[in-house]
Amino acid sequence: MKKNIFLLFLLSLFPLQAQQIKVEPSFWWSGMEEPELQLMVYGENVASYIPEVTSKNVRIKESVRLENPNYLLLYLDISGSSPETFDILFSDGTEKISYSYELKERDPDRYHIESFDASDVLYLIMPDRFANGDPSNDQIPMRMPYKVDRSHHSARHGGDLKGISDRLNYLADLGVTAIWLNPVLENDMEGGSYHGYATTDYYRVDPRFGSNEEYAKLIADTHSKGMKVVMDMIFNHCGSDHPWVKDVPSADWFNNMGEYVQTSHMKEMYFDPYASEYDKGKMVDGWFVPSMPDLNQRNRHVAKYLIQNSIWWIEYSGVDGIRQDTYPYADYDMMVDWIVAVEKEYPQYNIVGEAWLNNPIGTSFWQRNSPLNPHNTQLKSVMDFRFMGLSHSAFFEETGEWNGGLHGIFDHMTYDFVYPDIYNVLRFLDNHDTDRFLKEYPTDLAGWKQGITFLLTMPGIPQIYYGTELLMHGNKSRSDGDIRLDVPGGWPGDKVDQFTAKGRDKVQNEAFDFMKKLLHWRQGNDVIAYGYMKHYVLQKGVYAYERYLADESVLVFMNGTSNRVEINLDRYSESIGDRIEWKDLLSGRNISLGEILSLAPKEILVLEQ
């Protein structure tokens, strides 16, 4: 009892002890290339305190007081630092608050991270919908109310990092080489914000998914299986329940905080020669949706916070790449600075930006070194939304003599010339924001197989949306939940387990095995990853193309019609040459390429020597 009274006495003397101050980031590393470290200090009236550091190797370059006295920004010079723990002292003349801060030793391997590239196939997972490995974290105390309810498409369903970790063997067996997770950071929003795109804490994994330590372990375990991990980040906006919104640091921390302004989504205004300044401002400074306040990256403190946060996660977890959400919606110059800062620390790092444009010319504008853009974005990888948009009709509609079906794919590929680096274009049939490639369960796999084959043999970085190998289908017009279904078998008590061959039906196993064969064949296949492409105008609805590198070639023939056709091979002589005997990867058959080739309805040949 006397001890408790004494403790209360001490607390009354020091009302703003370190545990009442939040510092972000909570630790950092010595030996980083960037010598300046920003610390955001948050606490009641903390700006009234004078800071100092006890380290001989670290000094305060700048102390910034914002309009809100509950925030204090410290800019430290750590250029001469080594691993150490030191104190940050805050004094108001009558009392001092001490906060212990650590500079950890940097892992030298981080500098040499080999990011994802065209030799990889990314597998996109929405963590809440993939598998529930730890039911104990489903319904836990959070600031905002939510309910786990698998019967409701917009509620949380309970998927988590443990569920993904438990299925790493499944993914390795399938043959993907990298997993891209939809955002895993805290989304403490009313209703749950299961999708992850409304961040409420940039330094904390959402506890309903797991912990920071579990995230780092998942990445390490994924590496042990020979796979990589890509982290989804969002700089354009945060969630409306972020502490910054509840206690705004400064009037210019957000755009349009006084009166809601909806973004126009007109990303074309960046290169539109006739765009007005009004429309440019509305696009960049408008809010994505009412629950996602628009961050002002022109504010140097906001910019530094976001840049540092991304580097913290790379250094802490060893994550192999980044996918940046809503890329053109953030401040253009800040995003350039961000990429430069990341590559300063990790020279081989790859970042893919979501620039959703439906024309390859517009998409290419965003890629590094684009001749169409006088102000280099420095963005290494972009996403081919046009391919996604035409893929369903291209592979499922009948190919005519001169139009329809595969003609659309041929036409789309002719525009690859606009990309300065075609091997860093992310290609995909669908993702978490679009209709599923399959809108309904298929009666046959012909169109599905052609889409998968082309995705995995075209130039660029392929991305597969989770469940595609299981013939998941859905239409966004019905609901977002229709394209974000749970994987059967990922939850305790599920009646079937589609992570196993026994739990899949005959058609699903045919699809799984087909994709698995192509994915494993693609691993280490330099012809497909880095080779050139040559294609031919369709003949009788047949699309033919070659991938080649040095003296190796792969020839692909796709019959886009529902009829058996015979085609003359003389037009393909520059690809065939005198190599008459080939072997089809898919069937194992030997194929002779003489004068005529006969193809069954919707048949695919992937030919090697």
C-alpha positions in Angstrom: 0.0 0.0 0.0 2.8 2.4 0.9 4.5 1.6 -2.4 1.4 2.5 -4.4 1.0 5.8 -2.5 4.7 6.7 -3.2 4.2 5.8 -7.0 1.2 8.1 -7.1 3.2 10.8 -5.5 6.0 10.5 -8.1 3.5 10.6 -11.0 1.9 13.8 -9.6 5.4 15.4 -9.7 6.0 14.4 -13.3 2.6 14.6 -15.1 4.2 14.3 -18.6 6.4 11.3 -18.2 7.8 9.5 -21.3 4.9 7.0 -21.4 2.6 9.9 -22.1 4.7 11.0 -25.1 4.5 9.2 -28.4 7.6 9.4 -30.7 7.5 8.3 -34.3 9.5 6.5 -35.4 10.1 4.8 -32.0 13.6 3.8 -33.1 15.9 4.1 -36.1 19.3 2.9 -37.4 22.8 4.2 -37.6 24.7 3.9 -40.8 21.8 5.0 -43.0 22.7 7.0 -46.2 20.4 9.9 -45.2 21.9 11.8 -42.3 18.7 13.6 -41.2 16.1 11.9 -39.0 12.7 13.5 -38.3 11.0 12.6 -35.0 7.3 13.5 -34.5 6.7 14.0 -30.8 3.1 14.0 -29.7 1.8 14.8 -26.2 -0.3 17.3 -24.4 1.3 20.7 -24.8 4.6 19.1 -25.7 5.6 22.1 -27.9 6.1 24.2 -24.7 9.1 22.0 -23.8 12.7 22.6 -24.9 14.3 19.5 -26.3 17.9 18.3 -26.0 19.7 15.0 -26.6 22.3 13.4 -24.4 24.2 11.7 -27.2 27.6 13.1 -28.2 27.1 11.9 -31.8 23.6 13.1 -32.4 22.5 16.7 -32.5 19.2 18.6 -33.0 19.4 20.5 -36.3 15.9 22.0 -36.0 13.0 22.0 -33.6 9.7 22.8 -35.2 6.5 23.9 -33.4 3.3 23.6 -35.3 0.1 25.4 -34.8 -1.1 22.6 -32.6 0.9 22.7 -29.3 0.5 18.9 -28.9 3.1 18.3 -31.7 6.8 18.9 -31.8 9.0 18.0 -34.7 12.7 17.3 -34.1 15.1 17.1 -37.0 18.3 15.2 -35.8 21.6 15.0 -37.5 22.7 11.4 -37.1 25.6 11.5 -39.7 28.2 10.7 -37.1 26.2 8.2 -35.1 26.9 4.6 -34.2 24.5 2.1 -32.6 23.5 3.6 -29.2 20.7 4.4 -26.9 20.5 8.0 -25.7 17.9 10.2 -23.9 15.9 13.0 -25.4 15.2 15.5 -22.6 12.2 17.8 -22.7 12.2 20.7 -20.3 9.8 23.6 -19.5 12.1 25.2 -17.0 10.5 23.5 -14.0 10.5 19.9 -15.0 12.2 17.5 -17.4 10.7 14.6 -19.3 13.2 11.9 -20.4 12.6 9.7 -23.4 15.0 6.8 -24.2 15.8 6.5 -27.9 17.7 3.8 -29.8 19.7 3.9 -32.9 20.0 0.2 -33.9 22.8 -1.4 -35.9 21.8 -1.5 -39.6 21.7 -5.0 -41.2 24.2 -4.6 -44.1 22.1 -7.0 -46.3 19.3 -4.4 -46.4 21.4 -2.2 -48.7 21.5 -5.1 -51.2 17.9 -6.0 -51.3 17.1 -7.5 -54.7 13.6 -6.4 -55.5 11.0 -8.0 -57.7 11.4 -7.8 -61.5 10.2 -9.5 -64.7 11.5 -12.9 -63.5 8.9 -12.9 -60.8 5.2 -13.5 -60.7 3.3 -11.5 -58.0 0.4 -13.1 -56.2 -2.0 -10.5 -54.8 -3.6 -11.3 -51.4 -6.3 -9.5 -49.5 -5.3 -10.6 -46.0 -8.8 -10.4 -44.5 -10.1 -12.7 -47.1 -7.4 -15.3 -47.6 -7.1 -17.4 -44.5 -7.7 -17.1 -40.7 -4.8 -18.6 -38.9 -5.5 -17.1 -35.5 -9.1 -16.7 -34.6 -8.1 -15.2 -31.2 -7.4 -11.8 -33.0 -10.7 -11.7 -34.8 -12.8 -9.7 -32.3 -10.5 -7.6 -30.1 -10.7 -4.2 -28.4 -10.2 -1.3 -30.8 -11.0 2.4 -30.6 -13.7 2.1 -33.2 -16.5 -0.5 -33.1 -16.5 -3.3 -35.6 -17.8 -6.8 -36.0 -16.4 -9.9 -37.7 -19.2 -11.3 -39.9 -18.3 -13.5 -42.9 -21.9 -13.2 -44.1 -21.5 -9.5 -44.7 -19.4 -8.5 -47.7 -18.2 -5.2 -46.2 -17.4 -6.5 -42.7 -14.2 -8.0 -41.5 -13.9 -11.7 -42.0 -10.9 -12.5 -39.8 -8.1 -13.4 -42.3 -4.7 -12.6 -40.9 -0.9 -12.9 -41.3 -0.9 -16.3 -39.6 -3.3 -17.6 -42.2 -0.9 -16.5 -45.0 2.1 -17.9 -43.2 0.3 -21.2 -42.8 -0.2 -21.3 -46.6 3.3 -20.5 -47.8 3.8 -24.1 -48.9 0.6 -23.8 -50.9 2.0 -20.7 -52.7 5.4 -22.2 -53.2 3.8 -25.3 -54.7 1.7 -23.2 -57.0 4.9 -21.6 -58.3 4.5 -17.9 -57.6 7.7 -16.1 -56.6 6.3 -13.0 -54.7 3.3 -12.1 -52.7 1.8 -8.6 -52.7 -0.4 -8.0 -49.7 -3.1 -5.4 -49.7 -2.3 -2.9 -46.9 -1.6 -4.5 -43.5 -1.2 -1.3 -41.4 -3.8 -0.4 -38.7 -7.2 0.7 -40.1 -9.0 1.4 -36.8 -12.1 2.7 -38.6 -15.8 2.3 -37.8 -17.0 -0.8 -39.6 -13.5 -2.3 -39.7 -12.0 -1.0 -43.0 -11.0 -4.6 -43.9 -9.4 -3.6 -47.2 -6.6 -1.7 -45.5 -6.6 1.5 -47.5 -7.6 3.9 -44.6 -4.5 4.0 -42.4 -4.8 5.1 -38.8 -1.3 4.2 -37.6 1.6 4.2 -40.1 3.9 2.4 -37.7 1.6 -0.4 -36.6 0.4 -3.6 -38.3 -3.4 -3.9 -37.7 -3.6 -6.1 -34.6 -6.5 -8.0 -36.3 -3.9 -9.2 -38.8 -1.1 -9.7 -36.3 1.8 -7.7 -34.9 4.8 -5.9 -36.4 6.9 -8.8 -35.3 4.6 -11.3 -37.0 4.8 -9.3 -40.2 8.6 -9.3 -40.1 8.5 -13.0 -39.4 6.1 -13.7 -42.3 8.6 -11.9 -44.7 11.5 -13.9 -43.3 9.5 -17.2 -43.7 8.5 -16.2 -47.2 12.2 -15.6 -48.0 13.0 -19.0 -46.7 10.6 -20.5 -49.3 12.4 -18.6 -52.1 9.7 -16.0 -52.4 9.5 -12.2 -52.0 7.0 -9.8 -50.4 5.6 -6.6 -51.8 4.1 -4.0 -49.4 1.1 -1.9 -50.3 1.5 1.7 -49.2 -0.7 4.8 -49.4 0.7 8.3 -49.3 -2.3 10.2 -50.8 -4.6 9.8 -47.8 -5.1 8.4 -44.4 -8.2 7.2 -42.6 -10.7 9.6 -41.1 -10.1 8.2 -37.7 -6.3 8.8 -37.8 -5.2 10.8 -34.7 -4.0 13.5 -37.1 -7.7 14.1 -38.1 -8.9 14.0 -34.5 -6.1 16.5 -33.4 -4.9 18.2 -36.6 -1.2 19.2 -36.4 -1.5 22.3 -38.6 -4.0 23.9 -41.0 -2.0 22.8 -44.0 -1.5 19.1 -42.9 -4.5 18.1 -45.1 -6.0 19.5 -48.2 -9.5 20.9 -48.1 -10.1 20.3 -44.4 -12.5 23.2 -44.1 -14.9 22.1 -46.8 -15.0 18.6 -48.4 -13.8 18.6 -52.0 -14.1 15.3 -54.0 -11.2 14.6 -56.4 -12.2 14.5 -60.0 -10.2 11.4 -60.6 -9.1 13.0 -63.9 -5.5 11.8 -63.9 -5.1 12.8 -67.6 -4.8 16.4 -66.5 -1.1 15.8 -65.9 -0.5 15.6 -69.6 -3.6 17.3 -71.0 -2.4 20.3 -73.0 -5.7 22.1 -72.3 -6.1 21.3 -68.6 -7.1 24.2 -66.3 -5.4 25.0 -63.0 -8.7 24.6 -61.3 -9.0 21.0 -62.6 -5.4 20.2 -61.7 -6.0 21.4 -58.1 -9.3 19.4 -57.8 -7.6 16.2 -59.0 -4.6 16.4 -56.6 -6.1 18.1 -53.6 -9.6 16.6 -53.6 -10.4 13.7 -51.3 -10.5 10.2 -52.7 -13.6 9.5 -50.6 -15.1 11.2 -47.5 -13.5 8.6 -45.1 -10.0 9.2 -46.5 -8.7 12.8 -45.8 -6.3 14.0 -48.4 -2.7 14.5 -47.1 -0.8 17.6 -48.2 2.6 16.3 -49.3 3.6 19.9 -50.2 4.0 20.3 -46.5 7.6 19.4 -45.9 6.9 17.8 -42.6 4.2 15.5 -44.0 6.5 14.6 -46.9 9.4 13.7 -44.6 7.1 11.7 -42.3 5.8 9.6 -45.2 9.2 9.1 -46.9 10.8 8.1 -43.6 7.9 5.7 -42.8 8.4 3.7 -46.0 12.2 3.4 -45.3 11.5 2.3 -41.7 9.3 -0.6 -42.9 11.9 -1.7 -45.5 14.7 -1.5 -42.9 12.7 -3.1 -40.1 11.0 -5.9 -42.1 13.2 -6.5 -45.1 10.2 -6.3 -47.4 11.3 -6.6 -51.0 9.2 -4.1 -52.9 6.4 -1.5 -52.7 3.2 -1.0 -54.5 2.1 2.6 -54.1 -1.7 3.2 -54.1 -3.4 6.1 -56.0 0.0 7.3 -57.2 -1.0 10.3 -59.3 -3.2 11.7 -56.5 -0.3 12.7 -54.3 2.0 15.6 -54.9 4.1 15.0 -58.0 7.4 16.5 -56.8 7.2 14.8 -53.4 6.8 11.4 -55.0 9.9 12.0 -57.1 11.8 12.9 -53.9 10.4 9.7 -52.2 11.7 7.4 -54.9 15.1 9.1 -54.9 15.2 8.7 -51.1 14.3 5.0 -51.2 16.8 4.2 -53.9 19.5 6.1 -52.0 19.1 3.5 -49.2 18.2 0.5 -51.4 19.7 0.9 -55.0 18.0 -2.1 -56.5 14.6 -1.4 -55.1 11.5 -1.6 -57.2 8.3 0.4 -56.7 5.2 0.0 -58.8 2.8 2.8 -58.8 -1.0 2.5 -59.3 -1.6 5.0 -62.1 -5.0 3.8 -63.4 -5.3 5.0 -66.9 -7.0 3.2 -69.7 -4.6 4.2 -72.5 -1.0 2.9 -72.6 0.2 6.3 -73.7 -1.1 7.8 -70.5 0.3 4.9 -68.4 3.8 5.3 -70.0 3.8 8.9 -69.0 4.4 7.8 -65.4 7.3 5.4 -66.1 10.9 6.5 -65.4 12.6 8.1 -68.4 9.4 8.5 -70.5 10.1 10.6 -73.5 6.5 11.9 -73.2 7.2 13.4 -69.8 9.6 16.4 -69.4 9.6 16.0 -65.6 11.0 12.5 -64.9 8.8 10.6 -62.4 11.7 8.2 -61.5 9.0 5.6 -61.0 10.5 2.3 -62.2 7.2 0.2 -62.6 3.7 1.0 -63.8 0.5 -1.0 -64.1 -1.1 -2.0 -67.4 -4.8 -1.3 -66.7 -5.7 -1.3 -70.3 -4.7 -4.9 -70.6 -6.8 -5.7 -67.6 -9.8 -3.8 -69.1 -9.8 -5.7 -72.4 -8.7 -9.1 -71.2 -12.1 -10.6 -70.5 -13.6 -9.8 -73.9 -10.3 -10.7 -75.6 -10.1 -14.2 -74.2 -13.7 -15.1 -73.8 -15.3 -13.6 -76.9 -15.1 -15.3 -80.3 -12.2 -14.1 -82.5 -13.4 -13.1 -86.0 -11.5 -13.1 -89.2 -10.5 -9.4 -88.8 -11.7 -8.3 -85.4 -12.9 -9.3 -81.9 -11.3 -11.6 -79.4 -7.5 -11.9 -79.7 -7.3 -9.1 -82.2 -7.7 -6.8 -79.2 -4.6 -8.3 -77.6 -2.6 -8.0 -80.8 -3.6 -4.3 -81.1 -2.8 -3.6 -77.4 0.7 -5.1 -77.7 1.5 -2.8 -80.7 1.5 0.1 -78.2 4.2 -1.4 -76.0 6.6 0.9 -77.9 5.6 3.8 -75.7 7.1 2.3 -72.6 10.8 3.1 -71.9 11.1 -0.2 -70.0 8.6 -2.8 -70.9 10.1 -5.3 -68.5 8.9 -3.1 -65.6 5.3 -3.0 -66.6 3.0 -4.9 -64.2 0.5 -7.0 -66.3 -2.7 -8.4 -64.7 -6.1 -9.8 -65.6 -7.8 -8.5 -62.5 -7.2 -7.2 -59.0 -9.0 -6.2 -55.8 -10.6 -3.2 -57.5 -11.9 -4.8 -60.7 -14.2 -7.4 -61.9 -12.7 -10.9 -61.6 -11.3 -12.2 -64.8 -14.0 -14.9 -64.5 -17.3 -13.1 -64.0 -19.1 -16.5 -63.6 -18.0 -20.0 -63.0 -16.7 -21.3 -66.3 -18.4 -24.1 -68.3 -15.0 -24.8 -69.8 -11.4 -23.5 -69.3 -10.5 -22.6 -72.9 -10.7 -18.8 -72.5 -9.3 -18.9 -69.0 -6.3 -20.9 -70.1 -5.6 -18.6 -73.0 -5.6 -15.6 -70.6 -3.3 -17.3 -68.1 -1.0 -18.4 -70.8 -0.7 -15.0 -72.3 -0.2 -13.3 -69.0 2.7 -15.6 -68.1 4.4 -15.4 -71.5 4.1 -11.7 -72.4 6.8 -9.2 -71.6 6.5 -7.6 -68.2 5.8 -8.6 -64.6 2.8 -10.8 -64.2 0.4 -10.4 -61.3 -2.2 -13.0 -60.3 -5.1 -12.1 -58.0 -5.6 -14.7 -55.2 -8.1 -17.4 -56.0 -7.6 -17.2 -59.8 -6.1 -20.6 -59.7 -9.3 -21.8 -58.0 -11.5 -20.2 -60.6 -12.8 -17.6 -58.2 -15.3 -15.4 -60.1 -17.1 -12.2 -59.4 -18.6 -9.0 -60.7 -17.8 -5.7 -59.0 -21.2 -4.3 -60.0 -22.8 -6.7 -57.5 -20.5 -5.5 -54.6 -16.9 -5.2 -53.7 -17.4 -8.3 -51.6 -18.2 -10.3 -54.8 -14.6 -9.9 -56.0 -13.1 -10.3 -52.5 -14.4 -13.7 -51.5 -13.0 -15.9 -48.7 -10.9 -18.8 -49.9 -12.8 -22.0 -48.8 -10.7 -23.9 -46.3 -9.0 -20.8 -45.0 -11.3 -20.7 -41.9 -11.7 -23.3 -39.2 -14.9 -25.2 -39.8 -15.1 -24.6 -43.5 -16.8 -27.5 -45.2 -14.3 -27.8 -48.0 -10.6 -26.9 -48.2 -9.7 -25.6 -51.6 -6.0 -25.3 -50.5 -5.9 -29.0 -51.1 -6.5 -31.0 -54.3 -9.1 -33.1 -52.4 -11.1 -30.0 -51.6 -11.2 -28.8 -55.2 -13.5 -30.0 -57.9 -12.3 -31.6 -61.1 -12.3 -28.4 -63.1 -10.5 -26.4 -60.3 -7.8 -29.0 -60.2 -7.4 -28.8 -63.9 -7.0 -25.0 -63.6 -4.7 -25.3 -60.6 -2.4 -27.8 -62.4 -2.4 -25.8 -65.6 -1.3 -22.7 -63.8 1.2 -24.6 -61.7 2.9 -26.0 -64.8 3.3 -22.6 -66.4 4.5 -20.9 -63.2 7.2 -23.5 -62.5 8.3 -23.5 -66.1 8.5 -19.7 -65.9 10.8 -19.7 -62.9 14.4 -19.1 -64.0 13.3 -18.8 -67.7 15.3 -15.9 -69.0 13.7 -16.1 -72.4 10.3 -15.3 -70.9 11.6 -12.9 -68.2 14.0 -10.8 -70.2 13.6 -11.9 -73.9 12.3 -10.0 -76.8 8.9 -10.5 -78.5 7.8 -10.8 -82.1 4.2 -11.3 -83.0 2.2 -11.7 -86.2 -1.0 -10.3 -87.5 -3.8 -12.9 -86.8 -4.3 -15.5 -89.4 -7.8 -17.2 -89.4 -8.2 -16.0 -85.8 -4.9 -17.5 -84.7 -2.5 -15.3 -82.7 1.2 -16.3 -82.9 4.1 -14.8 -81.2 7.7 -15.6 -80.3 9.7 -14.8 -77.2 13.5 -15.1 -77.9 16.8 -14.4 -76.3 20.2 -15.2 -77.9 19.6 -18.5 -79.7 16.7 -19.7 -77.6 13.0 -19.3 -78.6 9.5 -20.0 -77.3 6.7 -20.0 -79.9 3.1 -19.6 -78.8 0.0 -20.3 -81.0 -3.5 -19.5 -79.8 -6.6 -20.3 -81.8 -9.1 -17.7 -80.8 -12.0 -19.3 -82.6 -14.3 -22.2 -81.7 -13.4 -23.9 -85.0 -10.6 -26.2 -86.0 -8.3 -24.2 -88.3 -5.4 -24.9 -90.5 -2.8 -22.1 -91.0 0.1 -21.7 -93.4 3.4 -21.5 -91.5 5.4 -19.7 -94.2 4.6 -16.3 -92.7 6.3 -17.3 -89.5 9.6 -18.4 -91.1 11.6 -15.7 -89.4 10.7 -17.2 -86.1 10.7 -20.9 -87.1 13.8 -20.9 -89.3 15.0 -24.4 -90.0 13.8 -25.6 -86.6 11.0 -28.0 -87.6 10.7 -30.2 -84.6 9.3 -28.6 -81.4 7.7 -29.8 -78.2 4.5 -28.5 -76.6 5.0 -27.6 -73.0 1.3 -28.0 -72.2 0.6 -31.4 -73.7 4.1 -32.9 -73.9 3.4 -33.6 -77.6 6.1 -33.3 -80.3 4.9 -30.8 -83.0 6.3 -30.5 -86.5 6.2 -27.1 -88.0 6.3 -27.8 -91.7 4.0 -26.1 -94.1 0.6 -26.4 -92.3 -0.4 -26.3 -88.7 -3.8 -27.6 -87.6 -5.2 -26.3 -84.4 -8.3 -27.5 -82.5 -10.9 -25.0 -81.3 -9.3 -22.6 -78.7 -6.1 -24.7 -78.7 -2.9 -23.3 -77.2 0.6 -24.4 -78.1 3.6 -23.3 -76.1 6.5 -24.7 -78.1 10.2 -25.1 -77.2 13.1 -26.9 -78.9 
